[in-house]
């Protein structure tokens, strides 16, 4: 099973992959409508929103959690340098 390089979501079904393409390394939620990977800012906003809706955190706390998670993911290594 693949895991999305941009959000960490397990990708088990074809519909989990960007554009239904099982060769992609990122999920449908981290893709733009054209199938390309969303930008860091787009992904951070989406993850922040998801955390707020699913876990009930306020925006400030949710963004901190999102950033902490994103630091561990391969897609965003260049955004954080060598911390």
N, C-alpha and C positions, 0 to 999 in steps of 0.2 A: 504494500500500500504506500502510495506517495503522500507526502505532506506538503502543503503549500509553502513555498519559500518566502512568501510575503506576509502570511498571517498565522501559519502553523496549523490550519485546518486539515484534518485527514481527508483525503480525496479517494473515496471508495467506488463511487459510481461515475459513469461517463459524464453525467450531468453536473458533477462536482467540478469538473475541469473547465477552464476558460474556453468558451466556444465549443464545449464538448470534445475537445482535442486532448486525448489522454497522453500526448507527448509533451504538453505544456507542464511547466513546473509550478504553476500558480492556479488558484481556484477561480471559479466563476465570480466570486465576490471581489476579487482583487483585479479583475480585468475590466477594461473599458468596453463599451459596446462593440468596438472593432476587434476585440480580442487581445489588444496590447495590455501590458502591465500598467496599472495606475501609477501615478507619481507618488513619491513619499508623502506629500501633503494630502493628497486624495486618500491614500490608504490610512494615514493617521486619523483623518476626519471620520472615515468610515468605521474604523476600529473603535474610536472614541464613542461614536454614536451607538454602536453595537453594545459596548460595555455599559453605557448609560441605560439602554433599553432592557438589556438582559439581566443586569446585576444591580440596577438602581443607584449607581454612583452619580454624584453631581459631575458637571463637565470638567472641572479642574482635576478631580480625583481620577476620573475616567481617562483623561488625556495622559496623566502620569503613568497609569497602568498600561495604556497603549504604548507609550514610548518605551517603558521598561520591557515590554514583550517584544517590540520591534527591534530592540538592540540585540536580541538573541537570534534574529532571523537572517538568513543569507542574503535576501534581496536588499537589505538596508545597511549592510556593513559599511559601505562608503559614506553613508550619512553620519555615522558616529565616529569614524576614525578608529584610533587605538585607545579606547577607554579602559 
